[in-house]
């Protein structure tokens, strides 16, 4: 049986730990490419939705 490693996902095999690390890096890079962490983009979306709500009520 393979030696188990304690990660943030629990105890996993070395191969699973390597795959999890690779997937985490890929997800962060993918999110960065699409502006998931962009504060400017989030402010624009929030502003548009609040202005629509205000127009509907008044």
N, C-alpha and C positions, 0 to 999 in steps of 0.2 A: 504494500500500500504506500502511496506517495505521502511525503511529509506535508502536513497541513500548515498553512500560513494564516495568521490572524490579520484580516484587512478590515476596512470600514464596512464591508459587506458580510463579515463573519469569517468563519474558517473555510478556506478554499484551497484547492491544489495550486501549485506554482503556475501551471498553465492557465488556470482560470484567473489568477491574480494578474498575470501578464495581459490576458485578453481584456480584463476590466480596466486596467491602466490605459491600454491602447484605445478602448472605446471612450473612456472619459476624455482623453486628449482630443479625439476626433469630434466629440460632441461640443467641447468648448470652442474648438476651431470653427466648426460649422455655425455655432450660435454667433460667434464674433463676425463671421462673414455676412450674416443676414441681419446684423444690427440688433441682436437681442439685448445687448447691454448698452445700447445707445440711449442716453438720457434725452437728447434732442428729439429723437423719433417718438419716444414715449410722451413727451410734453405736447407734441403736435396732436397726437391721437387723443390725449386726454382733453385738450382744449376744444377740439372739434366735437367731441361727444357732449361736453358740457354746454356748448353753444347750441347744439341741436335740442337738448333737453330744455333749455331756457326758452327757446322759440316755441316749443310745443305747449308750454304752460301759460305763456302770456299772449 
